[in-house]
Each structure stands twice: as C-alpha cells, then as structure tokens.
Amino acid sequence: MTPTRLAIISIVLGISPLLIALLGSLLANLLGCEQKGGGISQCYFCGKDVGNLLYGMMMMHWLVLITGGIAVWGLVASAVWAYWP
C-alpha cells in the first residue's frame, strides 16, 4: 500500500454512496417513475416492481455522512504518510 493508493481508495469509498444514489435517481427518471423522499412508489421494469430497489439506492446518500469522514481521515493519513520526514 502506498500513500497514493490509500488516497484513491479513500476518495472512492467516500463518494460511492453518492454515486449509487445518483444512479438510482437517474434510473427512476429514465423509467418515468415518481420519486418521493418519504416513501416507496411502484416502478415497473420488464414487468417487475423495482420501486424498493430504486428507493434504497436513492437513500444511500445518507451514508456519505459516514463514508465522507472516513475518506477525509484516509486523505489526511496518506498526506502524513507521504510527507512526514
């Protein structure tokens, strides 16, 4: 493990829940589904209701509160590791 690799892993870990939430929102828009923040709406793809899956994906943005902090600590640790004498 190198400081650069640690920094890259930290950034990917930090923004991955946000990317999943944006993907869920994009899929819901493409399927023409109603997006509600307070509940699950029915959304059909190939005859199957994917509303629960899309709702779960769109609520992943709350995990950024945790993974964002982990990412910041990883970036600080990689900077200290790379530049500490």
MMTF fields as JSON, N, C-alpha, C and O atoms, coordinates in Angstrom:
{
  "mmtfVersion": "1.0.0",
  "mmtfProducer": "UNKNOWN",
  "numBonds": 339,
  "numAtoms": 340,
  "numGroups": 85,
  "numChains": 1,
  "numModels": 1,
  "chainsPerModel": [1],
  "groupsPerChain": [85],
  "chainIdList": ["A"],
  "bondAtomList": [4, 2, 8, 6, 12, 10, 16, 14, 20, 18, 24, 22, 28, 26, 32, 30, 36, 34, 40, 38, 44, 42, 48, 46, 52, 50, 56, 54, 60, 58, 64, 62, 68, 66, 72, 70, 76, 74, 80, 78, 84, 82, 88, 86, 92, 90, 96, 94, 100, 98, 104, 102, 108, 106, 112, 110, 116, 114, 120, 118, 124, 122, 128, 126, 132, 130, 136, 134, 140, 138, 144, 142, 148, 146, 152, 150, 156, 154, 160, 158, 164, 162, 168, 166, 172, 170, 176, 174, 180, 178, 184, 182, 188, 186, 192, 190, 196, 194, 200, 198, 204, 202, 208, 206, 212, 210, 216, 214, 220, 218, 224, 222, 228, 226, 232, 230, 236, 234, 240, 238, 244, 242, 248, 246, 252, 250, 256, 254, 260, 258, 264, 262, 268, 266, 272, 270, 276, 274, 280, 278, 284, 282, 288, 286, 292, 290, 296, 294, 300, 298, 304, 302, 308, 306, 312, 310, 316, 314, 320, 318, 324, 322, 328, 326, 332, 330, 336, 334],
  "bondOrderList": [1, 1, 1, 1, 1, 1, 1, 1, 1, 1, 1, 1, 1, 1, 1, 1, 1, 1, 1, 1, 1, 1, 1, 1, 1, 1, 1, 1, 1, 1, 1, 1, 1, 1, 1, 1, 1, 1, 1, 1, 1, 1, 1, 1, 1, 1, 1, 1, 1, 1, 1, 1, 1, 1, 1, 1, 1, 1, 1, 1, 1, 1, 1, 1, 1, 1, 1, 1, 1, 1, 1, 1, 1, 1, 1, 1, 1, 1, 1, 1, 1, 1, 1, 1],
  "groupList": [{"groupName": "MET", "atomNameList": ["N", "CA", "C", "O"], "elementList": ["N", "C", "C", "O"], "formalChargeList": [0, 0, 0, 0], "bondAtomList": [1, 0, 2, 1, 3, 2], "bondOrderList": [1, 1, 2], "singleLetterCode": "M", "chemCompType": "L-PEPTIDE LINKING"}, {"groupName": "THR", "atomNameList": ["N", "CA", "C", "O"], "elementList": ["N", "C", "C", "O"], "formalChargeList": [0, 0, 0, 0], "bondAtomList": [1, 0, 2, 1, 3, 2], "bondOrderList": [1, 1, 2], "singleLetterCode": "T", "chemCompType": "L-PEPTIDE LINKING"}, {"groupName": "PRO", "atomNameList": ["N", "CA", "C", "O"], "elementList": ["N", "C", "C", "O"], "formalChargeList": [0, 0, 0, 0], "bondAtomList": [1, 0, 2, 1, 3, 2], "bondOrderList": [1, 1, 2], "singleLetterCode": "P", "chemCompType": "L-PEPTIDE LINKING"}, {"groupName": "ARG", "atomNameList": ["N", "CA", "C", "O"], "elementList": ["N", "C", "C", "O"], "formalChargeList": [0, 0, 0, 0], "bondAtomList": [1, 0, 2, 1, 3, 2], "bondOrderList": [1, 1, 2], "singleLetterCode": "R", "chemCompType": "L-PEPTIDE LINKING"}, {"groupName": "LEU", "atomNameList": ["N", "CA", "C", "O"], "elementList": ["N", "C", "C", "O"], "formalChargeList": [0, 0, 0, 0], "bondAtomList": [1, 0, 2, 1, 3, 2], "bondOrderList": [1, 1, 2], "singleLetterCode": "L", "chemCompType": "L-PEPTIDE LINKING"}, {"groupName": "ALA", "atomNameList": ["N", "CA", "C", "O"], "elementList": ["N", "C", "C", "O"], "formalChargeList": [0, 0, 0, 0], "bondAtomList": [1, 0, 2, 1, 3, 2], "bondOrderList": [1, 1, 2], "singleLetterCode": "A", "chemCompType": "L-PEPTIDE LINKING"}, {"groupName": "ILE", "atomNameList": ["N", "CA", "C", "O"], "elementList": ["N", "C", "C", "O"], "formalChargeList": [0, 0, 0, 0], "bondAtomList": [1, 0, 2, 1, 3, 2], "bondOrderList": [1, 1, 2], "singleLetterCode": "I", "chemCompType": "L-PEPTIDE LINKING"}, {"groupName": "SER", "atomNameList": ["N", "CA", "C", "O"], "elementList": ["N", "C", "C", "O"], "formalChargeList": [0, 0, 0, 0], "bondAtomList": [1, 0, 2, 1, 3, 2], "bondOrderList": [1, 1, 2], "singleLetterCode": "S", "chemCompType": "L-PEPTIDE LINKING"}, {"groupName": "VAL", "atomNameList": ["N", "CA", "C", "O"], "elementList": ["N", "C", "C", "O"], "formalChargeList": [0, 0, 0, 0], "bondAtomList": [1, 0, 2, 1, 3, 2], "bondOrderList": [1, 1, 2], "singleLetterCode": "V", "chemCompType": "L-PEPTIDE LINKING"}, {"groupName": "GLY", "atomNameList": ["N", "CA", "C", "O"], "elementList": ["N", "C", "C", "O"], "formalChargeList": [0, 0, 0, 0], "bondAtomList": [1, 0, 2, 1, 3, 2], "bondOrderList": [1, 1, 2], "singleLetterCode": "G", "chemCompType": "PEPTIDE LINKING"}, {"groupName": "ASN", "atomNameList": ["N", "CA", "C", "O"], "elementList": ["N", "C", "C", "O"], "formalChargeList": [0, 0, 0, 0], "bondAtomList": [1, 0, 2, 1, 3, 2], "bondOrderList": [1, 1, 2], "singleLetterCode": "N", "chemCompType": "L-PEPTIDE LINKING"}, {"groupName": "CYS", "atomNameList": ["N", "CA", "C", "O"], "elementList": ["N", "C", "C", "O"], "formalChargeList": [0, 0, 0, 0], "bondAtomList": [1, 0, 2, 1, 3, 2], "bondOrderList": [1, 1, 2], "singleLetterCode": "C", "chemCompType": "L-PEPTIDE LINKING"}, {"groupName": "GLU", "atomNameList": ["N", "CA", "C", "O"], "elementList": ["N", "C", "C", "O"], "formalChargeList": [0, 0, 0, 0], "bondAtomList": [1, 0, 2, 1, 3, 2], "bondOrderList": [1, 1, 2], "singleLetterCode": "E", "chemCompType": "L-PEPTIDE LINKING"}, {"groupName": "GLN", "atomNameList": ["N", "CA", "C", "O"], "elementList": ["N", "C", "C", "O"], "formalChargeList": [0, 0, 0, 0], "bondAtomList": [1, 0, 2, 1, 3, 2], "bondOrderList": [1, 1, 2], "singleLetterCode": "Q", "chemCompType": "L-PEPTIDE LINKING"}, {"groupName": "LYS", "atomNameList": ["N", "CA", "C", "O"], "elementList": ["N", "C", "C", "O"], "formalChargeList": [0, 0, 0, 0], "bondAtomList": [1, 0, 2, 1, 3, 2], "bondOrderList": [1, 1, 2], "singleLetterCode": "K", "chemCompType": "L-PEPTIDE LINKING"}, {"groupName": "TYR", "atomNameList": ["N", "CA", "C", "O"], "elementList": ["N", "C", "C", "O"], "formalChargeList": [0, 0, 0, 0], "bondAtomList": [1, 0, 2, 1, 3, 2], "bondOrderList": [1, 1, 2], "singleLetterCode": "Y", "chemCompType": "L-PEPTIDE LINKING"}, {"groupName": "PHE", "atomNameList": ["N", "CA", "C", "O"], "elementList": ["N", "C", "C", "O"], "formalChargeList": [0, 0, 0, 0], "bondAtomList": [1, 0, 2, 1, 3, 2], "bondOrderList": [1, 1, 2], "singleLetterCode": "F", "chemCompType": "L-PEPTIDE LINKING"}, {"groupName": "ASP", "atomNameList": ["N", "CA", "C", "O"], "elementList": ["N", "C", "C", "O"], "formalChargeList": [0, 0, 0, 0], "bondAtomList": [1, 0, 2, 1, 3, 2], "bondOrderList": [1, 1, 2], "singleLetterCode": "D", "chemCompType": "L-PEPTIDE LINKING"}, {"groupName": "HIS", "atomNameList": ["N", "CA", "C", "O"], "elementList": ["N", "C", "C", "O"], "formalChargeList": [0, 0, 0, 0], "bondAtomList": [1, 0, 2, 1, 3, 2], "bondOrderList": [1, 1, 2], "singleLetterCode": "H", "chemCompType": "L-PEPTIDE LINKING"}, {"groupName": "TRP", "atomNameList": ["N", "CA", "C", "O"], "elementList": ["N", "C", "C", "O"], "formalChargeList": [0, 0, 0, 0], "bondAtomList": [1, 0, 2, 1, 3, 2], "bondOrderList": [1, 1, 2], "singleLetterCode": "W", "chemCompType": "L-PEPTIDE LINKING"}],
  "groupTypeList": [0, 1, 2, 1, 3, 4, 5, 6, 6, 7, 6, 8, 4, 9, 6, 7, 2, 4, 4, 6, 5, 4, 4, 9, 7, 4, 4, 5, 10, 4, 4, 9, 11, 12, 13, 14, 9, 9, 9, 6, 7, 13, 11, 15, 16, 11, 9, 14, 17, 8, 9, 10, 4, 4, 15, 9, 0, 0, 0, 0, 18, 19, 4, 8, 4, 6, 1, 9, 9, 6, 5, 8, 19, 9, 4, 8, 5, 7, 5, 8, 19, 5, 15, 19, 2],
  "groupIdList": [1, 2, 3, 4, 5, 6, 7, 8, 9, 10, 11, 12, 13, 14, 15, 16, 17, 18, 19, 20, 21, 22, 23, 24, 25, 26, 27, 28, 29, 30, 31, 32, 33, 34, 35, 36, 37, 38, 39, 40, 41, 42, 43, 44, 45, 46, 47, 48, 49, 50, 51, 52, 53, 54, 55, 56, 57, 58, 59, 60, 61, 62, 63, 64, 65, 66, 67, 68, 69, 70, 71, 72, 73, 74, 75, 76, 77, 78, 79, 80, 81, 82, 83, 84, 85],
  "secStructList": [7, 7, 2, 2, 2, 2, 2, 2, 2, 2, 2, 2, 2, 2, 2, 2, 2, 2, 2, 2, 2, 2, 2, 2, 2, 2, 2, 2, 2, 2, 2, 6, 7, 7, 7, 7, 1, 1, 1, 7, 7, 7, 7, 3, 3, 6, 6, 3, 3, 7, 2, 2, 2, 2, 2, 2, 2, 2, 4, 4, 4, 4, 4, 2, 2, 2, 2, 2, 2, 2, 2, 2, 2, 2, 2, 2, 2, 2, 2, 2, 2, 2, 2, 7, 7],
  "xCoordList": [0.862, 0.0, 0.901, 1.866, 0.562, 1.305, 0.377, -0.838, 0.909, 0.046, -0.929, -2.071, -0.473, -1.355, -2.511, -3.656, -2.208, -3.256, -4.25, -5.455, -3.758, -4.631, -5.542, -6.726, -5.006, -5.809, -6.893, -8.035, -6.549, -7.53, -8.639, -9.818, -8.258, -9.256, -10.163, -11.37, -9.601, -10.396, -11.409, -12.559, -10.998, -11.906, -13.025, -14.193, -12.668, -13.688, -14.673, -15.88, -14.165, -15.034, -15.931, -17.095, -15.394, -16.157, -17.307, -18.361, -17.118, -18.175, -19.038, -20.005, -18.724, -19.504, -20.986, -21.817, -21.376, -22.817, -23.521, -24.67, -22.838, -23.428, -23.624, -24.644, -22.658, -22.787, -23.927, -24.635, -24.106, -25.216, -26.55, -27.497, -26.633, -27.871, -28.185, -29.339, -27.172, -27.39, -27.797, -28.619, -27.234, -27.622, -29.071, -29.799, -29.503, -30.895, -31.852, -32.914, -31.486, -32.316, -32.376, -33.437, -31.254, -31.214, -32.081, -32.827, -31.988, -32.807, -34.295, -35.111, -34.646, -36.05, -36.548, -37.675, -35.728, -36.126, -36.27, -37.208, -35.343, -35.41, -36.632, -37.207, -37.021, -38.193, -39.501, -40.581, -39.411, -40.598, -41.325, -42.545, -40.599, -41.199, -41.25, -40.421, -42.235, -42.357, -41.377, -41.315, -40.618, -39.649, -40.198, -40.517, -40.299, -40.76, -39.708, -39.232, -39.351, -38.369, -38.947, -38.201, -40.262, -40.877, -41.435, -41.923, -41.391, -41.955, -41.59, -40.969, -42.001, -41.678, -42.845, -43.998, -42.543, -43.579, -43.34, -42.213, -44.408, -44.275, -43.63, -43.978, -42.699, -41.994, -41.719, -41.1, -42.175, -42.062, -41.017, -40.951, -40.204, -39.212, -39.302, -39.076, -39.631, -39.8, -40.82, -40.632, -41.873, -42.939, -42.67, -43.517, -41.541, -41.184, -41.166, -40.731, -41.649, -41.639, -40.245, -39.797, -39.569, -38.228, -38.242, -37.199, -39.411, -39.535, -38.733, -38.106, -38.743, -37.973, -36.482, -35.782, -35.996, -34.574, -34.167, -33.141, -34.972, -34.648, -34.701, -33.87, -35.681, -35.776, -34.546, -33.997, -34.124, -32.927, -31.686, -30.832, -31.596, -30.447, -30.458, -29.414, -31.633, -31.703, -31.479, -31.117, -31.685, -31.458, -30.015, -29.673, -29.17, -27.77, -27.01, -25.927, -27.553, -26.825, -26.598, -25.693, -27.395, -27.198, -25.905, -25.351, -25.421, -24.177, -22.954, -21.882, -23.106, -21.981, -21.557, -20.397, -22.472, -22.095, -21.027, -20.154, -21.096, -20.116, -18.895, -17.76, -19.134, -18.015, -17.224, -16.037, -17.854, -17.115, -16.077, -14.961, -16.435, -15.477, -14.342, -13.186, -14.677, -13.639, -12.691, -11.478, -13.25, -12.42, -11.482, -10.315, -11.974, -11.129, -9.987, -8.84, -10.299, -9.239, -8.226, -7.027, -8.7, -7.781, -6.883, -5.696, -7.436, -6.625, -5.6, -4.46, -6.003, -5.061, -3.951, -2.777, -4.335, -3.329, -2.363, -1.165, -2.86, -1.968, -1.044, 0.116, -1.548, -0.694, 0.393, 1.55, 0.012, 1.006, 2.032, 3.229, 1.56, 2.452, 3.439, 4.618, 2.939, 3.788, 4.787, 5.911, 4.396, 5.235, 5.888, 6.599, 5.668, 6.299, 7.765, 8.083, 8.645, 10.092, 10.548, 11.728],
  "yCoordList": [-1.178, 0.0, 1.232, 1.324, 2.156, 3.415, 4.554, 4.36, 5.73, 6.861, 7.23, 7.609, 7.116, 7.442, 6.46, 6.853, 5.191, 4.165, 4.352, 4.191, 4.692, 4.96, 6.149, 6.114, 7.198, 8.373, 8.022, 8.464, 7.238, 6.861, 5.996, 6.204, 5.032, 4.179, 5.01, 4.773, 5.976, 6.836, 7.657, 7.79, 8.203, 9.006, 8.136, 8.525, 6.964, 6.066, 5.628, 5.603, 5.283, 4.888, 6.042, 5.835, 7.239, 8.397, 8.789, 9.206, 8.66, 9.13, 8.004, 8.282, 6.749, 5.658, 5.677, 5.414, 5.976, 6.046, 7.155, 6.996, 8.263, 9.352, 8.941, 9.269, 8.227, 7.76, 6.753, 6.757, 5.891, 4.935, 5.666, 5.296, 6.701, 7.48, 8.206, 8.259, 8.756, 9.437, 8.45, 8.779, 7.252, 6.22, 5.801, 5.621, 5.643, 5.305, 6.383, 6.082, 7.622, 8.731, 8.785, 9.036, 8.554, 8.544, 7.421, 7.638, 6.23, 5.108, 5.387, 5.055, 5.996, 6.327, 7.337, 7.224, 8.314, 9.296, 8.647, 8.953, 7.751, 7.084, 6.175, 6.032, 5.566, 4.692, 5.469, 4.89, 6.757, 7.601, 7.391, 7.539, 7.05, 6.775, 8.045, 8.943, 8.095, 9.211, 9.007, 7.924, 10.028, 9.947, 10.666, 11.854, 9.919, 10.501, 10.239, 9.113, 11.263, 11.088, 10.421, 9.867, 10.462, 9.926, 8.535, 7.98, 7.948, 6.617, 5.983, 6.593, 4.738, 3.954, 4.026, 3.839, 4.294, 4.282, 3.1, 2.631, 2.636, 1.496, 1.945, 2.985, 1.154, 1.434, 0.088, -0.79, -0.066, -1.362, -1.327, -0.391, -2.375, -2.589, -4.05, -4.944, -4.291, -5.656, -6.456, -7.651, -5.814, -6.482, -6.696, -7.259, -6.274, -6.424, -5.064, -4.071, -5.036, -3.793, -3.595, -4.385, -2.539, -2.229, -0.981, -0.371, -0.608, 0.587, 0.501, 1.48, -0.681, -0.839, -0.688, -0.041, -1.277, -1.19, 0.252, 0.727, 0.943, 2.332, 3.235, 4.13, 2.997, 3.797, 3.574, 4.525, 2.326, 2.025, 2.671, 3.176, 2.65, 3.285, 4.79, 5.39, 5.397, 6.848, 7.297, 8.451, 6.414, 6.78, 6.533, 6.803, 6.023, 5.786, 7.08, 7.045, 8.215, 9.472, 9.774, 10.538, 9.192, 9.418, 8.784, 9.233, 7.758, 7.121, 7.994, 7.733, 9.022, 9.924, 10.619, 11.008, 10.779, 11.369, 10.532, 11.075, 9.225, 8.338, 8.157, 8.342, 7.798, 7.499, 8.751, 8.657, 9.912, 11.152, 11.406, 11.832, 11.145, 11.286, 10.29, 10.624, 9.057, 8.042, 8.468, 8.286, 9.034, 9.482, 10.605, 10.616, 11.534, 12.641, 12.111, 12.531, 11.192, 10.613, 9.854, 9.9, 9.156, 8.448, 9.404, 9.131, 10.52, 11.517, 12.168, 12.404, 12.457, 13.036, 12.037, 12.399, 10.778, 9.753, 9.568, 9.39, 9.608, 9.45, 10.658, 10.506, 11.857, 13.05, 13.005, 13.331, 12.599, 12.489, 11.422, 11.605, 10.316, 9.22, 9.642, 9.291, 10.395, 10.781, 11.884, 11.885, 12.812, 13.986, 14.033, 14.991, 13.027, 13.019, 12.632, 11.68, 13.367, 13.095, 11.76, 11.427],
  "zCoordList": [0.0, 0.0, 0.0, 0.759, -0.859, -0.941, -0.531, -0.486, -0.234, 0.12, -1.002, -0.74, -2.242, -3.365, -3.452, -3.672, -3.279, -3.329, -2.19, -2.388, -0.997, 0.145, -0.143, 0.191, -0.757, -1.092, -2.11, -1.976, -3.116, -4.142, -3.539, -3.823, -2.713, -2.063, -1.165, -1.12, -0.452, 0.424, -0.364, 0.055, -1.488, -2.305, -2.88, -2.855, -3.397, -3.957, -2.888, -3.127, -1.706, -0.604, -0.165, 0.179, -0.176, 0.289, -0.621, -0.14, -1.939, -2.849, -3.411, -4.119, -3.12, -3.698, -3.314, -4.183, -2.052, -1.774, -2.555, -2.965, -2.759, -3.532, -4.986, -5.592, -5.546, -6.929, -7.075, -8.082, -6.072, -6.105, -6.034, -6.728, -5.2, -5.094, -6.399, -6.823, -7.022, -8.302, -9.394, -10.25, -9.372, -10.331, -10.128, -11.105, -8.888, -8.606, -9.073, -9.618, -8.866, -9.319, -10.839, -11.411, -11.49, -12.946, -13.513, -14.468, -12.936, -13.401, -13.202, -14.062, -12.072, -11.827, -12.858, -13.339, -13.196, -14.206, -15.576, -16.313, -15.923, -17.226, -17.341, -18.42, -16.229, -16.241, -16.095, -16.208, -15.849, -15.706, -14.396, -14.334, -13.353, -12.048, -11.21, -11.357, -10.335, -9.408, -8.266, -7.685, -7.942, -6.856, -5.637, -5.683, -4.542, -3.296, -2.233, -2.087, -1.501, -0.439, 0.792, 1.601, 0.95, 2.159, 2.014, 2.998, 0.851, 0.701, -0.625, -1.495, -0.738, -1.921, -2.894, -2.506, -4.145, -5.175, -6.103, -6.261, -6.706, -7.608, -8.912, -9.469, -9.379, -10.62, -11.277, -10.676, -12.496, -13.16, -14.262, -15.058, -14.282, -15.325, -15.735, -14.919, -16.997, -17.532, -16.713, -16.487, -16.279, -15.551, -14.072, -13.379, -13.574, -12.155, -11.487, -12.071, -10.242, -9.478, -8.883, -8.051, -9.315, -8.824, -7.941, -7.707, -7.456, -6.625, -5.344, -4.94, -4.685, -3.446, -3.695, -2.916, -4.771, -5.108, -5.409, -4.921, -6.212, -6.555, -5.329, -5.174, -4.455, -3.239, -2.35, -1.794, -2.222, -1.44, -2.022, -1.293, -3.343, -3.995, -3.765, -3.511, -3.853, -3.705, -2.26, -2.029, -1.287, 0.107, 0.558, 1.71, -0.34, 0.001, 0.265, 0.85, -0.153, 0.047, 1.528, 1.864, 2.409, 3.834, 4.338, 5.342, 3.665, 4.09, 3.837, 4.382, 3.02, 2.767, 4.06, 4.197, 5.003, 6.291, 6.988, 7.665, 6.826, 7.45, 6.549, 6.987, 5.304, 4.411, 4.048, 3.737, 4.081, 3.823, 4.896, 4.597, 6.142, 7.236, 7.136, 7.396, 6.757, 6.56, 5.446, 5.551, 4.379, 3.257, 3.678, 3.288, 4.459, 4.913, 5.782, 5.627, 6.693, 7.524, 6.677, 6.953, 5.647, 4.752, 3.986, 3.806, 3.535, 2.823, 3.741, 3.339, 4.965, 5.932, 6.243, 6.305, 6.436, 6.74, 5.576, 5.796, 4.346, 3.202, 3.055, 2.673, 3.356, 3.285, 4.353, 4.087, 5.564, 6.642, 6.295, 6.513, 5.758, 5.391, 4.298, 4.341, 3.328, 2.193, 2.558, 2.056, 3.418, 3.652, 5.025, 5.327, 5.864, 7.186, 7.014, 6.301, 7.661, 7.466, 7.984, 7.877]
}
